[in-house]
Amino acid sequence: MTEQLPMARRFRGFLPVVIDVECGGFNPNTDALLEIAAVLLEIQGDGTLRPGEGWRYHVQPFPGAKVEAASLAVNGIDPYHPLRPAISEKDALARLFRDIRSAMKDNDCTRAVLVGHNAYFDLNFLNAAVARCGIKRNPFHPFSSFDTATLAGVVYGQTVLSKALQAAGIAWDSNEAHSALYDAQQTAELFCRVCDAFSAVR
């Protein structure tokens, strides 16, 4: 029997992947997915974690999608800007899932698990987009996730991302906030910091 690689042992065969989405509202079934980013995690020889490679895709609103002005005011996205390099949901997910499956294979993992700050929100938007696009091979577990808002609340007493990062001694640039890739990268840093604080079996 082939020995499992360390990442597979660390998370019970799961590959944790940090996901952040920027959207046109709060309803995953009616509101547009406008941006999605993913950051992989790497396990070191001593069992500690660090953020790895990341990707971001600008996404075209699906036909009939709602886009709330209040949401755009927060994330600063102009979904219809002529220079915005947006691609369809199906194309964005296909590219993302291809790279995640490759990382799963490299780490001998059987499934990806979403890591997010308030992960329920990101997972719901991801699952809704998968359903709309008719994607049959979703590498992510459909309901399991790691939520850094919960973890940071337990470890640092803070649930807001910026405050949790500051409590963990991790830099936060409010000017970069609500860029999906930046938020995913900082969430990855936070998840690694929390995981490394515990002496779990590796």
Helices and strands as residue ranges (DSSP letters): H 6-10, E 14-23, E 33-43, E 49-58, H 69-75, H 89-106, E 111-116, H 119-133, E 140-147, H 148-156, H 161-167, H 180-196
